[in-house]
């Protein structure tokens, strides 16, 4: 691929369903150390919205405190393999894996009016991008994103770790090693204090990259702990453990949702392992001081080490030409991962391109800027995605691949030229335009709206054929 802007000199230098009840006590199957059931002084009930907006009471979760004697040794072992500074003062609780226990915990910890609004806004963004249906309820997916891949939750503000499990034996120890790494890394590098963790609402490129770094760090540390310190009685259960795809399960989860939950863990571990093999934990630590900024860097660690940054793509806000009644929902960057997801993980199966095809088309990503606006009164949305590619060949390859996607998603072509194509679907009008190393995707309710949006993109205006 071609070259992006470069930076990151500091990095370049380094590179040279059995659940407990409220009265049960869970202890380690190995140490039988004391565990204490936490009973809140004033049990709270959290309102869970339903499709009819009728409040439903969610009971308080039964929490079982894990005694420090159970975790002190593991904590020291993780500090050893990860070369971390000690981090004390964390409370560790077990929560049964059954949804009747995990659900109230997640609602109690995270569900606020602001959280619900952010989840609903993200759902509309996901819908515009083709990831979910118009009526998709994104609240529980957003709650699931607060659960780390192995099955634990770290809450920085409360200095608490929650582990979904049945007893503090092999798998739970493994999850704890993962969560303790997250907590310690967060503490050592001041990530949550800087407002950078753990909230990644919608498609936020830099947040997703940071999350992948942290999750990958925890995944590698837990794996090293397992191979170095897990006893014979724990080793096999851990080797056979498969985390649930979702803690709060959906009957038919969209492909995008499942892939996005796995990305920070799987791609993140590959990234951190690459850095660790190249320069040890010092190089991994440098990725926090000299932050990884894009999912392109996560997917291609060599680009991070080379200091390759995203191409800046600056556009005027769509609101300038849309007029009254429109609200901005998103103004961010998709990244290589988000671009791949568009081509690969549409909510309608017929729009999903083969993974190798989508992967190849997205790999030429150089930078992008996307915006989503909604008009609640009219029930309409508009989307713009402006990509910059590493080369003109990469832009052409993406255009060809996206054209296949557009044909599948929107159906009828209404306009076509060597440099631009438009489709008209049911209550949607969409165009993909290309010039040099850039492409522009616009989506709106009708052609008139697209014509208005094109006023903000003079370089692409002459590419649309008049009727």
PAKERO-149406 format. One line per field, with one value per residue (C-alpha): residue number from 0; residue in one letter; x, y, z. Coordinates in nm, 2 decimals, always signed. Example, Ala and Ser with C-alpha at 12.3 -4.5 7.8 and 13.67 -1.06 7.14 Angstrom:
// residues 2
n <- c(0,1)
res <- c(a,s)
X <- c(+1.23,+1.37)
Y <- c(-0.45,-0.11)
Z <- c(+0.78,+0.71)
// end
This chain:
// residues 467
n <- c(0,1,2,3,4,5,6,7,8,9,10,11,12,13,14,15,16,17,18,19,20,21,22,23,24,25,26,27,28,29,30,31,32,33,34,35,36,37,38,39,40,41,42,43,44,45,46,47,48,49,50,51,52,53,54,55,56,57,58,59,60,61,62,63,64,65,66,67,68,69,70,71,72,73,74,75,76,77,78,79,80,81,82,83,84,85,86,87,88,89,90,91,92,93,94,95,96,97,98,99,100,101,102,103,104,105,106,107,108,109,110,111,112,113,114,115,116,117,118,119,120,121,122,123,124,125,126,127,128,129,130,131,132,133,134,135,136,137,138,139,140,141,142,143,144,145,146,147,148,149,150,151,152,153,154,155,156,157,158,159,160,161,162,163,164,165,166,167,168,169,170,171,172,173,174,175,176,177,178,179,180,181,182,183,184,185,186,187,188,189,190,191,192,193,194,195,196,197,198,199,200,201,202,203,204,205,206,207,208,209,210,211,212,213,214,215,216,217,218,219,220,221,222,223,224,225,226,227,228,229,230,231,232,233,234,235,236,237,238,239,240,241,242,243,244,245,246,247,248,249,250,251,252,253,254,255,256,257,258,259,260,261,262,263,264,265,266,267,268,269,270,271,272,273,274,275,276,277,278,279,280,281,282,283,284,285,286,287,288,289,290,291,292,293,294,295,296,297,298,299,300,301,302,303,304,305,306,307,308,309,310,311,312,313,314,315,316,317,318,319,320,321,322,323,324,325,326,327,328,329,330,331,332,333,334,335,336,337,338,339,340,341,342,343,344,345,346,347,348,349,350,351,352,353,354,355,356,357,358,359,360,361,362,363,364,365,366,367,368,369,370,371,372,373,374,375,376,377,378,379,380,381,382,383,384,385,386,387,388,389,390,391,392,393,394,395,396,397,398,399,400,401,402,403,404,405,406,407,408,409,410,411,412,413,414,415,416,417,418,419,420,421,422,423,424,425,426,427,428,429,430,431,432,433,434,435,436,437,438,439,440,441,442,443,444,445,446,447,448,449,450,451,452,453,454,455,456,457,458,459,460,461,462,463,464,465,466)
res <- c(x,x,x,x,x,x,x,x,x,x,x,x,x,x,x,x,x,x,x,x,x,x,x,x,x,x,x,x,x,x,x,x,x,x,x,x,x,x,x,x,x,x,x,x,x,x,x,x,x,x,x,x,x,x,x,x,x,x,x,x,x,x,x,x,x,x,x,x,x,x,x,x,x,x,x,x,x,x,x,x,x,x,x,x,x,x,x,x,x,x,x,x,x,x,x,x,x,x,x,x,x,x,x,x,x,x,x,x,x,x,x,x,x,x,x,x,x,x,x,x,x,x,x,x,x,x,x,x,x,x,x,x,x,x,x,x,x,x,x,x,x,x,x,x,x,x,x,x,x,x,x,x,x,x,x,x,x,x,x,x,x,x,x,x,x,x,x,x,x,x,x,x,x,x,x,x,x,x,x,x,x,x,x,x,x,x,x,x,x,x,x,x,x,x,x,x,x,x,x,x,x,x,x,x,x,x,x,x,x,x,x,x,x,x,x,x,x,x,x,x,x,x,x,x,x,x,x,x,x,x,x,x,x,x,x,x,x,x,x,x,x,x,x,x,x,x,x,x,x,x,x,x,x,x,x,x,x,x,x,x,x,x,x,x,x,x,x,x,x,x,x,x,x,x,x,x,x,x,x,x,x,x,x,x,x,x,x,x,x,x,x,x,x,x,x,x,x,x,x,x,x,x,x,x,x,x,x,x,x,x,x,x,x,x,x,x,x,x,x,x,x,x,x,x,x,x,x,x,x,x,x,x,x,x,x,x,x,x,x,x,x,x,x,x,x,x,x,x,x,x,x,x,x,x,x,x,x,x,x,x,x,x,x,x,x,x,x,x,x,x,x,x,x,x,x,x,x,x,x,x,x,x,x,x,x,x,x,x,x,x,x,x,x,x,x,x,x,x,x,x,x,x,x,x,x,x,x,x,x,x,x,x,x,x,x,x,x,x,x,x,x,x,x,x,x,x,x,x,x,x,x,x,x,x,x,x,x,x,x,x,x,x,x,x,x,x,x,x,x,x,x,x,x,x,x,x,x,x,x,x,x,x,x,x,x,x,x)
X <- c(+0.00,+0.10,+0.24,+0.04,+0.16,+0.43,+0.50,+0.56,+0.93,+0.94,+0.79,+1.03,+1.32,+1.19,+1.12,+1.47,-2.61,-2.56,-2.58,-2.55,-2.84,-2.81,-2.71,-2.45,-2.08,-1.84,-1.48,-1.18,-1.20,-0.83,-0.78,-1.12,-1.04,-1.32,-1.55,-1.82,-2.15,-2.20,-2.55,-2.62,-2.76,-3.04,-3.10,-3.18,-3.40,-3.31,-3.56,-3.51,-3.69,-3.90,-4.02,-4.35,-4.15,-4.32,-4.07,-3.97,-3.80,-3.46,-3.36,-3.03,-2.75,-2.62,-2.26,-2.00,-1.69,-1.37,-1.14,-0.80,-0.62,-0.77,-0.63,-0.31,-0.09,-0.25,-0.20,+0.17,+0.21,+0.04,+0.26,+0.56,+0.47,+0.34,+0.61,+0.35,+0.36,+0.15,-0.21,-0.38,-0.73,-0.94,-1.25,-1.33,-1.67,-1.82,-2.15,-2.33,-2.31,-2.69,-2.85,-3.08,-2.76,-2.55,-2.84,-2.90,-2.53,-2.49,-2.80,-2.70,-2.35,-2.41,-2.77,-2.84,-3.05,-2.74,-2.62,-2.96,-2.95,-2.60,-2.71,-3.02,-2.81,-2.55,-2.83,-2.94,-2.58,-2.54,-2.87,-2.75,-2.43,-2.63,-2.53,-2.86,-3.23,-3.43,-3.60,-3.29,-3.27,-2.91,-2.92,-2.82,-2.56,-2.41,-2.42,-2.25,-1.97,-1.89,-1.81,-1.46,-1.43,-1.34,-1.63,-1.54,-1.61,-1.37,-1.52,-1.24,-1.45,-1.54,-1.21,-1.41,-1.37,-1.67,-1.61,-1.89,-1.84,-1.95,-1.66,-1.30,-1.13,-0.94,-1.16,-1.24,-0.87,-0.79,-1.06,-0.92,-0.57,-0.72,-0.92,-0.63,-0.41,-0.68,-0.71,-0.34,-0.26,-0.54,-0.40,-0.04,-0.11,-0.40,-0.63,-0.97,-0.85,-0.79,-1.15,-1.03,-1.18,-1.40,-1.68,-1.67,-2.02,-2.09,-1.80,-1.52,-1.19,-0.94,-1.15,-1.17,-0.80,-0.73,-0.97,-0.80,-0.46,-0.59,-0.78,-0.50,-0.26,-0.49,-0.53,-0.16,-0.09,-0.36,-0.22,+0.13,-0.01,-0.19,+0.11,+0.34,+0.14,-0.19,-0.18,-0.25,-0.61,-0.68,-0.49,-0.73,-1.05,-0.90,-0.79,-1.14,-1.31,-1.50,-1.64,-2.00,-2.06,-2.28,-2.35,-2.69,-2.79,-2.98,-3.19,-3.05,-2.75,-2.64,-2.31,-2.17,-2.25,-2.07,-1.77,-1.73,-1.74,-1.45,-1.24,-1.06,-0.97,-0.86,-0.70,-0.58,-0.39,-0.23,-0.12,+0.02,+0.19,+0.36,+0.49,+0.59,+0.79,+0.96,+1.05,+0.91,+0.68,+0.87,+0.74,+0.39,+0.40,+0.52,+0.19,+0.01,+0.26,+0.26,-0.09,-0.21,-0.47,-0.63,-0.77,-0.54,-0.24,-0.41,-0.46,-0.11,+0.13,+0.42,+0.24,+0.23,+0.60,+0.67,+0.47,+0.21,-0.08,-0.42,-0.46,-0.66,-1.00,-1.18,-1.53,-1.78,-2.07,-2.37,-2.59,-2.47,-2.69,-2.95,-3.14,-3.36,-3.48,-3.16,-2.95,-2.59,-2.55,-2.20,-1.89,-1.60,-1.38,-1.47,-1.12,-1.01,-1.21,-1.53,-1.48,-1.44,-1.75,-1.96,-1.87,-1.87,-2.12,-2.45,-2.75,-2.91,-2.72,-2.75,-2.54,-2.25,-1.95,-1.70,-1.45,-1.13,-1.30,-1.40,-1.06,-0.87,-1.09,-1.05,-0.67,-0.60,-0.76,-0.57,-0.82,-1.19,-1.45,-1.81,-2.11,-2.47,-2.76,-3.12,-3.45,-3.67,-3.98,-3.95,-3.80,-3.51,-3.13,-2.85,-2.50,-2.17,-1.85,-1.55,-1.25,-0.89,-0.70,-0.33,-0.33,-0.55,-0.54,-0.67,-0.95,-1.05,-1.05,-1.27,-1.51,-1.55,-1.61,-1.85,-2.04,-2.12,-2.23,-2.45,-2.61,-2.69,-2.82,-3.00,-3.09,-3.18,-2.91,-3.05,-2.73,-2.39,-2.07,-1.70,-1.66,-1.99,-2.29,-2.62,-2.89,-3.25,-3.40,-3.71,-3.72,-3.34,-3.12,-2.74,-2.44,-2.08,-1.84,-1.47,-1.20,-0.83,-0.74,-1.07,-1.42,-1.75,-2.05,-2.38,-2.70,-3.03,-3.41,-3.42,-3.22,-3.30,-3.13,-2.82,-2.80,-2.81,-2.53,-2.32,-2.29,-2.04,-1.82,-1.72,-1.45,-1.72,-2.01,-1.94,-1.94,-2.32,-2.51,-2.82,-3.15)
Y <- c(+0.00,+0.37,+0.57,+0.77,+1.06,+0.95,+1.02,+0.83,+0.87,+0.75,+0.42,+0.40,+0.43,+0.15,-0.07,-0.07,-2.25,-2.34,-2.00,-1.89,-1.75,-1.44,-1.66,-1.88,-1.84,-1.93,-2.01,-2.13,-2.50,-2.51,-2.30,-2.30,-1.94,-1.74,-1.55,-1.31,-1.23,-0.86,-0.75,-0.39,-0.18,-0.06,-0.29,-0.10,-0.17,-0.05,+0.02,-0.18,-0.03,-0.26,-0.21,-0.07,+0.17,+0.01,+0.00,-0.34,-0.40,-0.56,-0.73,-0.65,-0.90,-1.14,-1.06,-1.29,-1.12,-1.31,-1.29,-1.12,-1.45,-1.60,-1.34,-1.21,-1.49,-1.45,-1.08,-1.12,-1.37,-1.14,-0.85,-1.08,-1.19,-0.85,-0.65,-0.43,-0.20,-0.34,-0.21,-0.27,-0.18,-0.36,-0.55,-0.87,-1.02,-1.33,-1.31,-1.62,-1.65,-1.69,-1.38,-1.34,-1.24,-1.08,-0.86,-0.67,-0.62,-0.45,-0.24,-0.13,-0.04,+0.14,+0.20,+0.58,+0.81,+0.94,+0.58,+0.49,+0.80,+0.72,+0.36,+0.48,+0.73,+0.46,+0.23,+0.50,+0.54,+0.16,+0.15,+0.42,+0.22,-0.10,-0.29,-0.32,-0.30,+0.02,-0.12,-0.27,-0.22,-0.14,-0.10,-0.46,-0.47,-0.15,-0.32,-0.63,-0.40,-0.32,-0.69,-0.79,-1.08,-1.36,-1.28,-1.00,-0.64,-0.38,-0.06,+0.20,+0.45,+0.19,+0.00,-0.32,-0.63,-0.86,-1.21,-1.42,-1.77,-2.04,-2.06,-1.93,-2.21,-2.24,-2.04,-1.77,-1.73,-1.70,-1.42,-1.25,-1.25,-1.07,-0.82,-0.74,-0.66,-0.42,-0.26,-0.23,-0.10,+0.16,+0.27,+0.28,+0.49,+0.70,+0.60,+0.64,+0.96,+1.11,+1.01,+0.75,+0.44,+0.24,+0.41,+0.34,+0.44,+0.38,+0.37,+0.57,+0.48,+0.60,+0.46,+0.12,+0.12,+0.20,-0.07,-0.32,-0.23,-0.28,-0.59,-0.74,-0.65,-0.83,-1.13,-1.19,-1.14,-1.39,-1.63,-1.60,-1.64,-1.95,-2.11,-2.02,-2.05,-2.24,-2.56,-2.90,-2.89,-2.55,-2.59,-2.82,-2.63,-2.31,-2.47,-2.59,-2.26,-2.08,-1.74,-1.67,-1.46,-1.23,-1.21,-1.07,-1.30,-1.19,-1.45,-1.33,-1.10,-0.90,-1.01,-0.67,-0.69,-1.02,-0.92,-0.59,-0.76,-0.99,-0.74,-0.58,-0.91,-1.10,-0.82,-0.66,-0.98,-1.01,-0.65,-0.67,-1.01,-0.85,-0.56,-0.79,-1.02,-0.72,-0.52,-0.67,-0.50,-0.17,-0.15,-0.24,+0.03,+0.28,+0.22,+0.39,+0.68,+0.72,+0.60,+0.37,+0.58,+0.37,+0.02,+0.01,+0.02,-0.25,-0.47,-0.39,-0.35,-0.28,+0.04,+0.15,+0.08,+0.28,+0.57,+0.56,+0.79,+0.83,+1.08,+1.38,+1.41,+1.74,+1.82,+2.08,+1.98,+1.85,+2.06,+2.37,+2.28,+2.06,+2.33,+2.32,+2.00,+1.80,+1.67,+1.54,+1.18,+1.10,+1.30,+1.06,+0.81,+0.46,+0.33,+0.02,-0.20,+0.00,+0.01,-0.37,-0.41,-0.22,-0.46,-0.77,-0.74,-0.59,-0.69,-0.83,-1.15,-1.08,-0.76,-0.95,-0.98,-1.26,-1.19,-1.20,-0.96,-0.71,-0.74,-0.67,-0.37,-0.22,-0.27,+0.03,+0.26,+0.58,+0.79,+0.89,+1.11,+1.01,+1.20,+1.09,+1.33,+1.25,+1.44,+1.30,+1.48,+1.34,+1.00,+1.03,+1.01,+1.12,+0.98,+1.09,+0.89,+1.06,+0.82,+0.89,+0.59,+0.50,+0.50,+0.56,+0.18,+0.12,+0.37,+0.20,-0.14,-0.02,+0.15,-0.18,-0.37,-0.11,-0.11,-0.48,-0.40,-0.12,-0.34,-0.59,-0.34,-0.08,-0.26,-0.03,+0.19,+0.52,+0.69,+0.56,+0.71,+0.61,+0.81,+0.78,+0.56,+0.61,+0.37,+0.43,+0.19,+0.19,+0.54,+0.57,+0.73,+0.66,+0.76,+0.65,+0.90,+0.87,+1.12,+1.03,+0.87,+0.97,+0.83,+0.97,+0.78,+0.98,+0.83,+1.01,+0.98,+1.11,+1.25,+1.61,+1.56,+1.41,+1.71,+1.94,+1.75,+1.75,+2.13,+2.06,+1.85,+2.06,+1.81,+1.55,+1.77,+1.72,+1.35,+1.31,+1.27,+1.49,+1.33)
Z <- c(+0.00,-0.03,+0.26,+0.51,+0.72,+0.97,+1.33,+1.66,+1.68,+2.04,+1.93,+1.64,+1.88,+2.10,+1.80,+1.70,+3.50,+3.87,+4.04,+4.40,+4.59,+4.81,+5.11,+4.95,+5.00,+4.73,+4.82,+4.62,+4.55,+4.62,+4.93,+5.09,+5.20,+5.34,+5.11,+5.22,+5.07,+5.02,+5.12,+5.03,+5.31,+5.08,+4.78,+4.48,+4.18,+3.84,+3.57,+3.25,+2.95,+2.73,+2.38,+2.52,+2.74,+3.05,+3.33,+3.45,+3.78,+3.76,+4.10,+4.26,+4.18,+4.45,+4.49,+4.66,+4.78,+4.71,+5.01,+4.94,+5.04,+4.72,+4.49,+4.65,+4.50,+4.15,+4.17,+4.25,+3.97,+3.71,+3.83,+3.77,+3.41,+3.31,+3.50,+3.66,+3.96,+4.25,+4.26,+4.59,+4.72,+4.46,+4.57,+4.38,+4.35,+4.20,+4.01,+3.88,+3.50,+3.47,+3.31,+3.62,+3.81,+3.54,+3.41,+3.73,+3.78,+3.44,+3.47,+3.82,+3.73,+3.39,+3.31,+3.34,+3.12,+2.96,+2.89,+2.73,+2.51,+2.39,+2.32,+2.12,+1.92,+1.84,+1.72,+1.46,+1.35,+1.31,+1.11,+0.87,+0.81,+0.75,+1.06,+1.24,+1.15,+1.20,+1.52,+1.68,+2.06,+2.13,+2.50,+2.60,+2.33,+2.48,+2.82,+2.68,+2.55,+2.91,+2.98,+2.89,+2.66,+2.91,+3.13,+3.38,+3.45,+3.58,+3.72,+3.77,+3.96,+4.23,+4.23,+4.17,+3.97,+3.89,+3.77,+3.62,+3.76,+3.99,+4.23,+4.25,+4.07,+3.74,+3.50,+3.75,+3.84,+3.47,+3.44,+3.74,+3.59,+3.29,+3.49,+3.73,+3.43,+3.30,+3.64,+3.69,+3.34,+3.38,+3.72,+3.60,+3.29,+3.42,+3.13,+3.30,+3.47,+3.13,+3.03,+2.78,+2.93,+2.92,+2.72,+2.34,+2.22,+1.86,+1.62,+1.78,+1.60,+1.86,+2.15,+1.98,+1.92,+2.28,+2.39,+2.17,+2.32,+2.67,+2.60,+2.41,+2.69,+2.94,+2.70,+2.66,+3.03,+3.13,+2.88,+3.02,+3.37,+3.27,+3.10,+3.39,+3.71,+3.66,+3.87,+3.72,+3.85,+3.68,+3.35,+3.17,+3.26,+3.14,+2.81,+2.75,+2.85,+2.57,+2.68,+2.59,+2.28,+2.49,+2.86,+2.79,+2.50,+2.19,+2.00,+1.67,+1.72,+1.42,+1.27,+1.33,+1.70,+1.75,+1.55,+1.73,+2.07,+1.97,+1.79,+2.09,+2.23,+1.92,+1.72,+2.04,+2.15,+1.81,+1.82,+2.18,+2.11,+1.80,+2.01,+2.30,+2.07,+1.91,+2.22,+2.54,+2.78,+2.74,+2.38,+2.49,+2.76,+2.50,+2.32,+2.61,+2.63,+2.25,+2.19,+1.92,+1.74,+1.47,+1.41,+1.11,+1.35,+1.56,+1.25,+1.11,+1.40,+1.17,+1.07,+1.43,+1.47,+1.15,+1.29,+1.01,+1.11,+0.94,+0.66,+0.80,+0.63,+0.71,+0.60,+0.68,+0.91,+0.72,+0.94,+0.75,+0.46,+0.61,+0.79,+1.10,+1.26,+1.21,+1.49,+1.46,+1.60,+1.49,+1.37,+1.39,+1.20,+1.09,+1.04,+0.86,+1.09,+1.05,+0.68,+0.67,+0.88,+0.63,+0.35,+0.56,+0.85,+0.72,+0.91,+0.60,+0.51,+0.14,+0.17,+0.34,+0.11,+0.15,+0.42,+0.20,-0.04,+0.23,+0.40,+0.08,+0.00,+0.35,+0.37,+0.15,+0.41,+0.47,+0.66,+0.67,+0.82,+0.87,+0.98,+1.07,+1.12,+1.21,+1.17,+1.44,+1.32,+0.97,+1.08,+0.84,+0.85,+0.64,+0.62,+0.47,+0.47,+0.30,+0.26,+0.17,+0.04,+0.04,-0.34,-0.64,-0.70,-0.35,-0.41,-0.73,-0.56,-0.28,-0.53,-0.72,-0.40,-0.26,-0.59,-0.53,-0.18,-0.30,-0.56,-0.29,-0.03,-0.24,-0.56,-0.84,-1.00,-1.11,-1.23,-1.34,-1.47,-1.47,-1.15,-0.98,-0.92,-0.74,-0.62,-0.52,-0.27,-0.05,+0.11,+0.06,-0.20,-0.20,-0.41,-0.42,-0.59,-0.66,-0.75,-0.74,-0.40,-0.24,-0.23,-0.10,+0.01,+0.07,+0.19,+0.25,+0.21,-0.15,-0.44,-0.34,+0.00,-0.17,-0.40,-0.10,+0.07,-0.25,-0.20,+0.07,-0.15,-0.46,-0.57,-0.62,-0.75,-1.12,-1.09,-1.07,-1.39,-1.43,-1.50)
// end
